[in-house]
Amino acid sequence: MSHTDGRTAPPRPLASPARPELHGHGLRLGRWDPDSDAHADTWLRGTTDPDFLRWNTPLEPATDRAAARAALRGRARRDADGSTASFRVMDAADGTTLGHIGLNEIHPALGHARVGYWILPEARGRGVATRALLLAARWALTELGLHRLELGHVVGHEASCRIAERCGFPLEGTLRGALFESGRRDAFRDAHLHARLATDPEPPYPAPARHSGPGRNPEAPGRGRSAS
């Protein structure tokens, strides 16, 4: 029944933080299990990869399995309170872990969050980051009810720029001194800010990525402060 007293209907509330497993584009996005040695070892490998550390300086770096397990437990707690939503990126056919994608800094009142990802070295060059970002963004901007999803990365990380724009996140500007320099806490570097709105058109699904040659990482991990 429509209102006739001139009042505007309230905005649609954010959905429950309960997370389904997401399926699409040849991927499954599921949960990390902090009690799994395999999951902890994969998290450790992904977040200590030299390419990851070139572009990211974790606030709480994992140096061994125990630290990786603690990081996963921390994410599980934040997932439970709705401030983050973490997904293990898997191959849909055989369940092999390919990387991670997560929503961070979820603000229900404002309807926005930040998204970041990393892809394991052996899974790069296959469009995994693009496919995972398309899948996670659609869920965040529809089922979760967010209005704005941001993606930040270090200036100069051209692969992250291309992936963001391919997934409907245009470049909005440069944030000066927004991120730590690689491996440092006393120096800063600029970041690019991309964003996608729920009202933006759905981007077309890109053509399958060709496997890159030696020395090229078209999906090298990038996040700014949102990759993990």
Backbone torsions as a table, in degrees:
resi	resn	phi	psi	omega
1	MET	NA	134.5	-177.6
2	SER	-83.3	154.2	176.0
3	HIS	-80.5	143.3	179.1
4	THR	-122.0	7.2	-177.4
5	ASP	-99.7	10.4	175.5
6	GLY	85.5	-3.7	-179.4
7	ARG	-79.4	149.0	176.8
8	THR	-89.0	135.9	178.3
9	ALA	-62.8	143.8	179.9
10	PRO	-65.4	155.0	178.9
11	PRO	-63.7	152.0	179.0
12	ARG	-64.2	126.4	-179.1
13	PRO	-70.3	157.9	174.4
14	LEU	-64.2	148.1	179.2
15	ALA	-70.6	169.5	175.7
16	SER	-59.4	146.7	178.5
17	PRO	-68.8	-6.5	178.0
18	ALA	-58.1	133.8	-173.5
19	ARG	-114.7	123.8	172.3
20	PRO	-77.4	165.9	168.3
21	GLU	-79.2	132.2	-176.5
22	LEU	-96.8	141.5	-178.4
23	HIS	-130.8	138.6	174.9
24	GLY	157.5	159.2	176.7
25	HIS	55.1	32.2	179.2
26	GLY	76.8	14.3	-177.8
27	LEU	-126.8	159.5	165.8
28	ARG	-123.4	134.8	174.2
29	LEU	-112.1	111.2	-176.1
30	GLY	-127.3	-167.7	-175.2
31	ARG	-88.5	151.4	166.2
32	TRP	-85.4	143.3	178.5
33	ASP	-111.4	106.6	-178.9
34	PRO	-60.0	-22.9	-178.9
35	ASP	-85.4	-4.4	-179.1
36	SER	-90.0	123.5	175.5
37	ASP	-61.4	-38.7	-178.7
38	ALA	-63.4	-41.5	179.9
39	HIS	-67.7	-42.3	178.4
40	ALA	-62.3	-42.0	179.9
41	ASP	-65.7	-37.2	178.5
42	THR	-67.7	-42.4	177.6
43	TRP	-60.3	-44.1	179.2
44	LEU	-61.2	-44.6	-178.7
45	ARG	-65.1	-41.2	-179.0
46	GLY	-67.1	-38.7	-174.2
47	THR	-92.4	0.5	172.6
48	THR	-114.8	3.4	176.8
49	ASP	-61.5	133.6	-177.9
50	PRO	-55.4	-36.4	179.4
51	ASP	-68.0	-38.1	174.8
52	PHE	-60.4	-47.4	-175.9
53	LEU	-71.7	-19.1	174.8
54	ARG	-64.4	-35.9	-173.8
55	TRP	-106.9	-9.2	-174.5
56	ASN	-135.1	145.7	173.3
57	THR	-125.8	92.2	-176.8
58	PRO	-59.1	141.1	177.6
59	LEU	-68.4	-34.5	178.6
60	GLU	-128.7	80.5	-176.0
61	PRO	-64.7	138.8	176.2
62	ALA	-89.3	128.3	-178.3
63	THR	-114.9	-10.0	178.8
64	ASP	-155.4	177.7	-176.5
65	ARG	-60.5	-40.2	-178.9
66	ALA	-62.4	-41.7	179.3
67	ALA	-68.4	-37.7	177.2
68	ALA	-64.8	-41.1	178.0
69	ARG	-63.2	-40.6	178.1
70	ALA	-63.4	-38.8	177.5
71	ALA	-63.2	-42.2	178.7
72	LEU	-66.5	-37.4	177.3
73	ARG	-66.2	-38.3	176.0
74	GLY	-61.9	-41.9	178.0
75	ARG	-65.8	-37.8	179.0
76	ALA	-62.5	-39.1	177.5
77	ARG	-64.6	-44.1	-179.3
78	ARG	-69.8	-34.0	174.1
79	ASP	-60.9	-40.7	-177.3
80	ALA	-66.3	-33.4	-179.8
81	ASP	-90.3	0.3	173.6
82	GLY	86.8	4.7	-179.1
83	SER	-85.2	-15.7	174.5
84	THR	-140.4	168.6	173.0
85	ALA	-145.1	108.3	-172.2
86	SER	-106.3	137.0	-178.7
87	PHE	-131.1	134.1	169.1
88	ARG	-85.6	123.1	-178.4
89	VAL	-85.8	123.4	-176.0
90	MET	-127.6	151.6	170.1
91	ASP	-68.7	129.9	-176.1
92	ALA	-65.9	-28.1	-174.5
93	ALA	-76.7	-44.3	-173.0
94	ASP	-126.4	1.4	176.4
95	GLY	77.3	7.8	178.4
96	THR	-62.3	133.2	177.6
97	THR	-72.4	130.4	-177.5
98	LEU	-112.9	-19.8	-178.0
99	GLY	164.5	-156.3	-175.4
100	HIS	-139.8	144.5	168.2
101	ILE	-141.4	141.5	-177.6
102	GLY	-151.2	150.7	169.4
103	LEU	-94.0	133.5	-179.4
104	ASN	-125.6	160.3	176.3
105	GLU	51.9	47.2	177.9
106	ILE	-71.7	123.2	179.6
107	HIS	-115.3	96.8	-177.0
108	PRO	-58.5	-39.8	-176.6
109	ALA	-64.4	-35.9	-179.1
110	LEU	-94.0	-15.0	178.3
111	GLY	70.7	33.9	177.8
112	HIS	-137.7	164.9	-179.2
113	ALA	-158.3	172.8	174.3
114	ARG	-114.4	148.4	180.0
115	VAL	-123.1	142.3	176.5
116	GLY	-148.6	164.5	-175.4
117	TYR	-155.2	162.0	162.9
118	TRP	-145.0	150.1	-177.5
119	ILE	-121.5	136.6	178.7
120	LEU	-63.7	148.1	-175.3
121	PRO	-53.0	-42.2	-175.6
122	GLU	-73.0	-11.5	-178.9
123	ALA	-101.3	-1.0	-177.1
124	ARG	-76.2	158.1	178.8
125	GLY	82.6	9.9	-178.5
126	ARG	-120.0	12.9	179.5
127	GLY	75.5	16.6	-176.4
128	VAL	-64.7	-45.5	-178.9
129	ALA	-61.5	-44.2	179.1
130	THR	-61.5	-47.1	-177.7
131	ARG	-66.0	-40.3	179.4
132	ALA	-67.2	-40.2	179.7
133	LEU	-66.8	-41.0	176.1
134	LEU	-59.1	-43.5	-177.1
135	LEU	-68.2	-47.4	-178.3
136	ALA	-67.7	-39.4	-178.6
137	ALA	-65.8	-42.3	178.9
138	ARG	-60.0	-43.9	178.8
139	TRP	-62.9	-45.5	-176.6
140	ALA	-63.3	-38.8	-174.0
141	LEU	-91.0	-4.4	177.3
142	THR	-119.7	-74.9	-175.0
143	GLU	-65.5	-41.0	179.6
144	LEU	-75.5	-25.4	174.7
145	GLY	88.7	16.2	177.5
146	LEU	-71.1	154.4	175.8
147	HIS	-100.0	-33.8	-174.2
148	ARG	-137.7	133.9	178.6
149	LEU	-126.1	123.0	-177.0
150	GLU	-105.8	150.4	175.6
151	LEU	-136.6	123.4	179.2
152	GLY	-118.4	149.7	176.8
153	HIS	-154.7	160.3	179.8
154	VAL	-62.3	137.1	174.3
155	VAL	-59.9	133.6	-176.6
156	GLY	104.0	-12.4	178.1
157	HIS	-87.1	81.4	-172.5
158	GLU	-64.9	-32.0	179.2
159	ALA	-62.6	-41.6	178.7
160	SER	-65.8	-36.8	176.0
161	CYS	-59.6	-47.2	-177.8
162	ARG	-64.0	-43.6	-179.5
163	ILE	-63.7	-43.9	179.9
164	ALA	-59.4	-49.4	-177.3
165	GLU	-67.2	-35.4	177.5
166	ARG	-63.0	-29.7	-176.8
167	CYS	-97.6	14.4	175.2
168	GLY	86.6	20.7	178.0
169	PHE	-110.3	87.1	-179.3
170	PRO	-67.5	155.2	176.1
171	LEU	-71.5	127.6	-179.8
172	GLU	-103.5	-23.1	179.8
173	GLY	163.5	-174.4	-179.3
174	THR	-115.3	130.9	176.5
175	LEU	-98.8	116.2	-175.7
176	ARG	-74.5	131.9	175.5
177	GLY	53.7	39.5	-172.6
178	ALA	-88.4	-18.3	-173.3
179	LEU	-132.0	153.5	176.3
180	PHE	-65.9	147.5	166.3
181	GLU	-64.3	155.2	-178.3
182	SER	-56.3	122.9	175.9
183	GLY	72.2	11.9	-176.8
184	ARG	-128.8	154.4	174.9
185	ARG	-119.7	4.8	-176.3
186	ASP	-117.9	9.1	179.7
187	ALA	-146.5	151.3	-171.8
188	PHE	-129.3	159.7	177.4
189	ARG	-137.8	161.5	-176.5
190	ASP	-76.3	158.6	179.7
191	ALA	-132.0	148.1	170.1
192	HIS	-90.9	139.4	176.8
193	LEU	-111.8	122.5	172.7
194	HIS	-114.1	156.0	176.9
195	ALA	-155.5	153.5	175.6
196	ARG	-132.3	138.3	179.9
197	LEU	-105.5	155.2	177.4
198	ALA	-62.4	-24.3	-179.5
199	THR	-87.5	-5.2	176.8
200	ASP	-72.5	152.1	177.6
201	PRO	-66.9	148.6	176.9
202	GLU	-66.5	126.7	-179.7
203	PRO	-69.3	150.3	176.9
204	PRO	-69.0	149.2	177.3
205	TYR	-71.5	124.4	-175.5
206	PRO	-71.5	161.0	175.2
207	ALA	-63.4	150.4	179.6
208	PRO	-54.8	139.0	-179.8
209	ALA	-74.4	141.2	173.1
210	ARG	-83.3	142.8	179.2
211	HIS	-64.5	131.7	-176.3
212	SER	-76.3	156.9	177.4
213	GLY	-78.4	178.7	-179.6
214	PRO	-58.5	138.1	176.0
215	GLY	84.2	-1.2	179.8
216	ARG	-112.5	135.6	178.8
217	ASN	-129.1	81.4	-178.8
218	PRO	-64.8	-13.1	178.3
219	GLU	-122.9	32.8	176.2
220	ALA	-55.3	139.0	-173.5
221	PRO	-63.7	138.6	176.7
222	GLY	-151.1	145.1	-178.7
223	ARG	-150.5	-23.9	-156.7
224	GLY	62.6	-128.6	-177.1
225	ARG	-94.5	18.4	-174.7
226	SER	-127.6	19.2	-175.3
227	ALA	-86.4	-10.9	-179.9
228	SER	-129.3	NA	NA
